[in-house]
Each structure stands twice: as structure tokens, then as C-alpha cells.
């Protein structure tokens, strides 16, 4: 299928149609208008404006997470979050702690309301969030021709499971997608260039560092596999959180798509457990996560999963992953090479050159042998199956402090 007709087919699904725009934007604009009324009523010197993908017109059909920036004068000395919380009182918002606290208000639309300083120059910023309106302005000024391309890249990344700046995902953020799509002049341009990427990749849209970004940026900002010089904050790597695993997922999907384009690359597939079970011994764990802020609960969920995965190393982990619906319910899955380990296992003792320790070891264990310059003994395994290991792991304090409940299924 030619890309022109393929993209037309995909965009018909992911670009909000006229009815959806009318209904959703009607609610959103009404909320922003009422928030401004409340700001004025409480004599708070600030103005609420749309932010994020809604302000850039890059939002996807069915995506009702809306950023609202509340812009305060830099002259305001009071705590911006406290002032905003006062104006939001009628909505009973959820306060989220961060570099500067922000708020969630939920109904059919989820609003993330962020207090920012109304800055004109970078030096006026007091928090990283103060740059957010400038990011919107940059995209609207430089990416007018690429709004639908940005939508395509977002959906492509979501389908490849590498989208999201959250700390438990560490994928491509919306801002990074914007920059890359504009820099490479569209969806196809980005994918074609991505097939040539080998860490460490540097994208400096304005050529601020004259091809010397890796030498001139702070070392802590170039540790990841992709360095995207933020066009609004040149001393910042917008892709600093991206992991090598997620970069490789994107590159692999780009290569596969260019080899054989298909609309399936824009569909978020459910995990096919029947197919996974054919690769080895499949083990699943149902998990209920903590009732905490999404990125906090998600991070703890993933840390507990990684702990369980490490504990299964002896079984040969061929594949593993997780799914989480962000409503507290998740699943960990592991595909293992072995389903049962030998009854006996070699237990390592001290080096042969430490005679007293060897003598003590042999006193405790009668049937010892030597290997690789050490004394060893064969002992009976306490845990021979994945179930044995996971039953112990799921009872560990490390896991129990990070998820509410977990059980083998």
C-alpha cells in the first residue's frame, strides 16, 4: 500500500472528527472560561490557557487528557500552587506534588492544571514547567505543516510501546515527538532517519552547538542514547529520560514499517498470551497497584516486576513484560526456558588458598569437591519451580511495599 493512501486511512481514525471536536472542545473551553472566572473572583493575578496537544492541535481522537496552563506574573511572590488550589476549590481537585505542585480535575475529560510563570525569556523561569507555553508556541510556529505527521508518530510510538515520558515508561515524550517530527520534516522523514540511528544520536534542530553538543552539554544530560537539544531550552536534553530499550523498539518498528508499510503499525495490540506460551513456559502474575499518583504507582509496579524477573534468572527468561491499565490492575508475564530445575545445585565455598576457611567448610559439608580454584558442595534446592520462587518473591517486603496484592494465575 502506498504511504499516501495508508496515512489517509490511519488519519481518518486518529484525527478527531468535526463532531468530536465540537463536543470535546466545547467542554474544554467552558472549563478554561470558568477557571478564569474563579481566578478573577479570588483576585488571583493569573490567566488560564490551553496547553499541550490541545493547544497545538495534535491531540488524538479518544484522548481526553488536557493540559491547562495558568500563567502568573513573575512579580507574584506567593506560592503559585496554593493560589491556584484556591481558585480550583469548586472542582475538589487532586493536588500532585512536583517541582511545583499542579492539579488534576476529572470528569469525562481529565484536566492537568499547571501553574506557570508568564515568562518571555528563559532566565525568568523558576521551574521546568515555566517553559511549557514556550514549547507550544515553538511547535505552532515551526510545525504548522506537520500536525498530522505528529499524530502519526504518536500513534506509531504508542503501538510500538515506546511512548510516554512517565518515569515507569521512559519512552518518547510528546515534546520529543514534536521536535523530531518537525526536525525531520514529517513522519516518513523521521522513520527513514531513525533506521540509521546508532547511539549516541544527537538532534540539534537549531544547530546551537555546531555539531559539538556531546562536548558542550553537561555530562549528566547526555547519558541516554538520544540527545535532543531542546529548541526552547538549549541547555536541556529533551530526550534525557529515554531508555535504550525504547529507542531500539522505535528503530525496529521503523525498519519493519518501511520494509512493509501497514496500518497495523498504528494499532495498539493486546498481549497475545497464546502466542507467548508457544515460545516457552508462560507464567503470569495478577497485580493490583497502589492508590497513588500514576507515575509513582507505575514506577513501583515496574520496580517490583523487575525484581521478580531477576529472581527467575535461573529458569532462563526468554521474554517478559507487563501490562497496566492505570486503574490499579496489572499483569506481569514471564516466558521461561525451564519449568523445573535440578534437585541438586552446586554451592560455592571459599577459595582453596584460604586453608582455614576451606577446612571449616569441609567440616560443615562432608561431600565436597573442587572447581575453579574453590571448594564446592552439592546441596538440595529449596526452590525448583517458578511457582516456588514467585511465591517467595510475592511475599517479599520489597514487593509488598510497592503493590497492594499480587498472585500467580
Secondary structure, 3 states (H helix, E strand, C coil): CCHHHHHHHHHHHHCCCHHHHHHHHHHHHHHHHHHHHHHHHCCCCEEEEECHHHHHCCCCCCCCEEEEEEEECCCCCCCHHHHHHHHCHHHCCEEECCCCCEEEEECCCEEEEEEEECCCCHHHCCCHHHHHHHHHHHHHHHCHHHHHHHHHHHHHHHHCCCECCCCCCCCECHHHHHHHHHHCCCHHHHHHHHCCCCCCEEECCCCCCCCCHHHHCCHHHCCCCEEEECCCCCCCECCCCCCHHHHHHHHHHHHHHHHCCCHHHHCCCCCCHHHHHCCCEEEEEEEEECCCCHHHHHHHHHHHHHHHHHHCHHHCEEEEEEEECCCCEEEEEEEECCCCCCCEEEEEEEECCCHHHHHHHHHHCCCEEEECCEEEEEEECCCCCHHHHHHHHCCCHHHHCCEEEEEEC
